[in-house]
Amino acid sequence: MASAGDAEAARPQENITEAHVKAALTADKGSEADLVSWSVKDFTNKGDNYATVVTSVSVKFSLAGQEQTTSYAVKLNPNRAVELGMSDFLSAIFKKESEFFQDILPLLNAELTVNGRQGLRVAKWFYTSFEKDKEMIFLEDLRLRGFKMLDSKKGMDLAHATLVLQELGKLHAASLLLKATAPEQDLADRFTHIKVDWMSFPDIAKKMFNDMFSGPMAAGEEMLRDIEGYEVAAQWLAKHNNNFADILLRHLDRNPKFDVICHGDCWNNNLLFRYNEDGDPVEVMLLDLQLNRVASPATDLNYLLYTGLHGDIRKANWRDLLSFYYDTFRGVMEAGGRDMPFTLEELHQEYRDKMDYGLLFATMSVTIQMGKAEDSPDIINIKEEDVPKMFEDSRQNTIKMMENNQIFRSRFLAVFVDLIQP
């Protein structure tokens, strides 16, 4: 039998069994549904998978004498965690996401629907297996309802961004309505796994984040120091090189005034949109709640607006976008008979105070979003000895795109527009 480190065992799709599929089918269609056949259908591209592998399972089943078909999106432990020392962290994020769907989401939706609001737009959860290093989650395949990922190379426009901000406003506000049902208890203490985060594994996490950010940050500093007008941005990159984890931790420090349940990983790759016949986005679905946490809403807002929008669009519209978010948040609070915990002006200041949080993620993600799929690092199958080369390749790829890709150059430079044009 192949060991966990063998290349053949690195394909986590092989861990899906008929028992897993039957459990998901029963949860979805009921105990009367009989499984006829199933097969794994990969649909993601190289560079799409990071902490987990995402695939799908196509299912034929019989119900009430009729044969039907369906499909499930399946998130899998990549099963390379032992080599990189991240086994416990990977297991933790499956527990976190499952807890969100099973325990937290029903309570949040109850607070929304009892007050006449729609529930949060997320995929339906059907089944989780917690077998160590082989964890998997079966979810609704939203492609069946016409949802698809936005082309990250284009970036978000205001229509896409406002849909996401509406959902974030609902999520954040609903968590405060939930908190109000037991105001004497810390919101994070009501659940088991929401408190477990990457900072719960400090040695592994700091190395992981410093490695992830080092290539793009080094490339950015190298490029910007030679571009007139971007000296301040280059100095910012040089100042924060190799202490990314400490910066993120600082911005995740809790302040009771701004405590809400956050998505934690809200960027283009974790969003799906549905469009009308004219191609306009009309609905969004939030994906990958594996890093949900209690934190400031400004962490979600900076992460989304810095990684998703071209910097020029963000700078010109951030106040209007935050106003739209605030109005959605306030509407949920008013429907629940609760006062706002902060003013719009205080939200503006909190957003600006946590700008570094968005800048860091944008610096890293713009190369991923704008690069070619074949140039994307194979994070899922990476071996520890190959990590330095992977990040050096990332640095060189960033520089190459800066020289040869005008769309990337515009997007990358505009990440720093708030630093050079305060």
C-alpha positions in Angstrom: 0.0 0.0 0.0 1.3 3.5 -0.9 2.3 5.7 2.0 0.9 9.2 2.7 4.0 10.7 1.1 3.9 8.7 -2.1 2.9 10.5 -5.3 0.1 8.0 -6.0 -1.5 8.7 -2.6 -1.4 12.4 -3.2 -4.6 12.4 -5.2 -7.2 12.9 -2.6 -10.1 12.2 -5.0 -9.3 8.5 -4.5 -10.4 8.9 -0.8 -14.1 9.4 -1.9 -16.0 6.1 -1.4 -19.5 4.9 -2.3 -20.4 5.2 1.4 -19.6 8.9 1.3 -21.6 9.5 -1.8 -24.6 7.6 -0.4 -24.5 9.7 2.8 -24.6 12.9 0.8 -27.3 11.6 -1.5 -29.5 10.6 1.5 -29.0 14.0 3.1 -30.0 15.7 -0.1 -32.8 13.5 -1.6 -34.0 11.5 1.4 -33.7 7.9 2.4 -35.8 6.7 -0.5 -33.2 7.7 -3.0 -31.2 4.7 -4.3 -27.7 5.3 -5.6 -27.2 3.9 -9.1 -23.7 5.0 -10.1 -21.2 7.8 -9.4 -18.0 9.2 -10.7 -15.5 12.0 -9.9 -15.5 14.9 -12.3 -12.7 17.4 -11.8 -13.5 20.9 -12.9 -10.9 23.2 -11.4 -7.7 24.4 -13.0 -4.1 24.4 -11.9 -3.8 27.2 -9.4 -7.4 27.2 -8.3 -6.8 25.0 -5.3 -5.0 26.2 -2.2 -5.7 24.9 1.3 -8.1 22.2 -0.1 -8.8 20.3 -3.3 -12.2 21.0 -4.9 -13.7 18.5 -7.2 -17.2 17.2 -8.0 -19.1 13.9 -7.9 -21.6 13.2 -10.6 -24.4 11.0 -9.4 -27.2 8.8 -10.9 -29.9 7.8 -8.6 -33.4 6.3 -8.6 -36.3 7.9 -6.7 -40.0 7.0 -6.9 -39.3 4.8 -9.9 -37.5 7.4 -11.9 -33.8 7.6 -12.7 -32.3 11.1 -12.1 -28.9 12.8 -12.0 -27.3 15.4 -9.7 -23.9 16.6 -8.8 -22.1 17.6 -5.6 -19.1 19.9 -5.1 -16.6 18.1 -2.8 -13.8 19.7 -0.8 -10.9 17.4 0.1 -7.9 17.4 2.4 -5.0 17.5 -0.1 -3.3 14.8 2.0 0.1 16.5 1.6 -0.1 18.1 5.0 2.1 15.6 6.8 5.1 16.5 4.7 4.6 20.2 5.4 3.7 19.9 9.0 0.2 21.2 8.5 -1.9 18.1 9.2 -3.6 19.5 12.3 -4.2 22.9 10.7 -5.9 21.2 7.6 -8.1 19.0 9.9 -9.0 22.1 11.9 -10.4 24.0 8.9 -12.7 21.2 7.9 -14.1 21.2 11.4 -14.4 25.0 11.3 -16.3 25.0 8.0 -18.6 22.1 9.0 -19.4 23.8 12.3 -20.4 26.9 10.3 -22.8 25.0 8.1 -24.2 22.7 10.9 -24.3 25.0 13.9 -23.7 28.7 13.1 -25.5 29.1 9.8 -28.9 27.9 11.0 -28.8 30.3 13.9 -27.8 33.2 11.7 -30.5 32.4 9.2 -33.1 32.1 11.9 -32.2 35.7 13.0 -32.5 36.9 9.5 -35.7 35.1 8.5 -37.6 35.8 11.7 -37.1 39.5 10.9 -38.3 39.3 7.3 -34.9 39.0 5.7 -33.6 36.3 3.3 -31.1 33.8 4.6 -27.4 34.0 3.7 -26.5 33.0 0.2 -24.3 30.0 0.6 -24.3 26.5 -0.9 -26.3 23.8 0.9 -24.2 21.5 3.1 -24.9 17.7 2.9 -22.2 15.7 4.5 -18.8 15.8 6.2 -16.3 13.0 6.8 -13.7 13.8 9.5 -11.4 10.8 8.9 -8.0 12.2 9.8 -6.0 13.5 6.8 -8.8 12.3 4.5 -11.4 14.9 5.5 -14.1 15.9 2.9 -17.2 18.0 2.7 -20.0 17.5 0.2 -21.9 20.6 -0.8 -24.4 21.7 -3.3 -22.9 22.1 -6.8 -24.0 25.6 -7.6 -23.1 25.2 -11.2 -26.4 23.4 -11.6 -28.2 26.7 -10.8 -26.1 28.7 -13.2 -23.6 30.2 -10.8 -20.0 30.7 -12.1 -16.8 32.3 -11.0 -16.0 35.8 -12.1 -13.0 36.1 -14.4 -10.4 37.3 -11.9 -8.3 38.8 -14.6 -11.0 41.4 -15.3 -11.5 42.2 -11.6 -14.8 43.2 -10.0 -16.9 46.1 -11.1 -19.2 48.0 -8.8 -22.2 45.7 -9.6 -20.3 42.6 -8.5 -18.9 44.3 -5.4 -22.2 45.6 -4.1 -23.7 42.1 -4.3 -20.9 40.8 -2.1 -21.0 43.7 0.3 -24.7 43.1 0.8 -24.0 39.5 1.8 -21.2 40.5 4.1 -23.4 43.1 5.7 -26.1 40.4 6.3 -23.6 38.0 7.7 -21.9 40.5 10.0 -25.2 42.0 11.3 -26.9 38.6 11.8 -24.0 37.6 14.0 -24.8 40.6 16.3 -28.5 39.7 16.4 -27.3 36.2 17.4 -25.0 37.7 20.1 -27.9 39.7 21.5 -29.7 36.4 22.4 -27.0 35.8 25.0 -25.2 39.1 25.5 -23.3 38.1 28.5 -21.5 35.4 26.5 -18.6 36.0 24.1 -19.8 35.2 20.6 -16.8 33.0 19.9 -17.4 31.0 23.1 -20.8 29.8 21.8 -19.0 27.5 19.4 -16.1 25.0 19.5 -14.1 25.5 16.4 -14.6 29.2 15.4 -11.9 30.1 17.8 -9.4 27.8 16.2 -7.5 29.7 13.5 -4.2 29.7 11.7 -2.7 31.6 14.6 -3.5 28.6 16.8 -0.6 27.0 15.0 2.0 29.8 15.4 5.2 28.1 14.2 3.7 26.5 11.1 1.4 29.5 10.3 4.1 32.2 10.5 6.4 30.2 8.2 3.5 29.5 5.8 2.4 33.2 5.6 5.9 34.5 5.4 6.7 32.1 2.6 3.5 32.8 0.7 4.0 36.6 0.7 7.8 36.7 0.3 7.9 36.2 -3.5 5.4 38.9 -4.6 6.5 41.3 -1.9 10.2 41.0 -2.9 9.3 41.4 -6.5 7.1 44.4 -5.8 9.7 46.2 -3.8 12.3 45.5 -6.5 10.1 46.9 -9.2 8.5 49.9 -7.5 11.8 51.4 -6.2 12.7 52.2 -9.8 9.3 53.7 -10.7 8.9 57.4 -10.2 6.2 58.3 -7.7 6.1 54.8 -6.1 9.0 55.3 -3.6 6.6 55.2 -0.6 5.0 52.0 -1.8 8.5 50.4 -2.3 9.4 51.5 1.2 6.2 50.0 2.6 7.0 46.7 0.9 10.5 46.7 2.2 9.4 47.6 5.7 6.9 44.7 5.9 9.0 42.1 4.2 9.2 38.9 6.3 6.8 40.0 9.1 3.5 39.4 7.3 2.1 37.1 9.9 2.7 39.6 12.7 0.9 42.3 10.7 -2.1 40.1 10.1 -2.2 39.1 13.7 -2.3 42.7 14.7 -5.2 43.4 12.5 -7.0 40.4 13.8 -6.8 41.6 17.4 -10.4 41.9 18.7 -12.2 45.1 19.6 -15.6 44.5 21.2 -17.0 47.5 19.3 -16.3 45.8 16.0 -16.7 42.1 16.9 -18.7 40.2 14.3 -18.6 36.8 12.6 -16.5 37.3 9.5 -16.1 35.2 6.4 -12.3 35.4 6.8 -11.4 34.6 3.2 -13.6 36.7 1.0 -12.0 37.2 -2.4 -12.7 36.4 -6.0 -11.9 32.6 -5.9 -14.4 32.2 -3.0 -17.4 33.8 -4.8 -19.8 32.6 -7.5 -22.2 34.8 -9.4 -25.4 34.2 -11.4 -26.2 36.5 -14.3 -29.3 37.6 -16.2 -29.7 37.5 -20.0 -27.9 40.8 -20.4 -24.9 39.5 -18.5 -25.5 41.6 -15.4 -24.8 39.9 -12.0 -28.0 39.4 -10.1 -27.0 37.0 -7.2 -23.8 36.0 -5.4 -22.9 32.9 -3.4 -20.3 33.0 -0.6 -17.9 30.0 -0.7 -15.2 28.5 1.5 -16.2 29.5 5.1 -13.2 27.5 6.3 -11.6 30.6 7.9 -14.7 32.1 9.6 -13.8 33.9 12.8 -14.9 36.6 15.2 -13.0 39.8 14.1 -13.5 43.3 12.8 -15.7 43.6 9.6 -12.9 45.8 8.2 -10.8 42.7 7.7 -13.4 41.2 5.3 -14.0 44.6 3.7 -10.3 45.3 3.1 -9.6 41.8 1.9 -12.5 42.0 -0.6 -12.0 45.5 -1.9 -8.2 45.3 -2.2 -8.0 41.9 -3.9 -11.2 42.2 -6.0 -11.3 45.8 -7.4 -8.8 47.6 -9.6 -7.2 50.1 -7.2 -8.4 53.2 -9.2 -12.0 51.9 -8.9 -11.6 51.2 -5.2 -10.1 54.6 -4.4 -12.8 56.4 -6.3 -15.7 54.5 -4.8 -14.7 53.1 -1.4 -16.9 55.6 0.6 -19.9 54.8 -1.5 -19.2 51.0 -1.2 -18.9 51.2 2.5 -22.1 53.3 2.7 -23.9 50.5 0.8 -22.5 47.9 3.1 -23.4 50.0 6.2 -27.0 50.5 5.0 -27.4 46.8 4.5 -25.9 46.1 8.0 -28.2 48.8 9.6 -31.3 47.4 7.8 -30.7 44.0 9.4 -30.1 45.5 12.8 -33.2 47.7 12.6 -35.3 44.8 11.6 -34.1 43.0 14.6 -34.8 45.9 16.9 -31.1 46.6 17.6 -28.9 49.7 17.5 -25.8 50.0 15.4 -22.6 49.3 17.3 -20.7 51.9 15.3 -21.3 54.9 13.1 -20.5 55.2 9.4 -17.6 57.5 10.2 -16.2 55.0 12.7 -16.4 52.3 10.1 -14.5 54.5 7.7 -11.8 54.9 10.3 -11.7 51.2 11.1 -11.4 50.4 7.4 -8.5 52.9 6.9 -6.8 51.6 10.1 -6.8 48.1 8.7 -5.7 49.1 5.2 -2.4 47.1 5.5 -4.5 43.9 5.8 -6.0 44.4 2.4 -2.7 45.6 0.9 -0.8 42.5 1.9 -3.4 40.1 0.4 -3.7 42.2 -2.7 0.1 42.2 -3.3 0.1 38.4 -3.1 -3.1 37.7 -5.0 -2.7 40.0 -8.0 0.0 37.8 -9.4 -2.1 34.7 -8.9 -5.2 36.3 -10.4 -3.5 37.8 -13.4 -1.1 35.0 -14.2 -1.5 32.1 -16.6 -2.8 28.9 -15.2 0.3 27.0 -16.2 2.5 29.4 -14.2 0.5 29.0 -11.0 2.3 27.3 -8.2 1.1 23.8 -7.5 0.5 24.4 -3.8 -1.5 21.2 -3.3 1.3 18.9 -4.4 4.3 20.9 -3.3 7.1 19.2 -1.4 8.9 21.0 1.4 12.2 21.0 -0.4 10.6 22.7 -3.4 9.1 25.6 -1.5 12.0 28.0 -1.9 12.0 27.4 -5.7 8.3 27.9 -5.9 8.4 31.3 -4.3 11.4 32.4 -6.4 9.5 31.4 -9.5 6.6 33.5 -8.2 9.0 36.5 -7.8 10.3 36.1 -11.2 6.9 35.6 -12.7 5.7 38.8 -11.1 8.6 40.8 -12.6 8.0 39.2 -16.0 4.3 40.2 -16.0 5.2 43.7 -14.9 7.4 44.1 -17.9 5.3 42.4 -20.5 1.6 42.6 -19.4 0.2 46.1 -19.4 -3.1 45.0 -17.8 -1.2 43.4 -14.9 1.1 46.4 -14.6 -1.9 48.7 -14.2 -3.6 46.4 -11.7 -0.4 45.9 -9.7 0.5 49.6 -9.5 -3.0 50.5 -8.6 -2.9 48.2 -5.5 -0.7 51.0 -3.9 -2.7 54.0 -5.0 -3.8 54.7 -1.4 -0.1 54.9 -0.3 1.0 57.2 -3.1 -2.2 59.4 -3.2 -3.5 59.5 0.3 
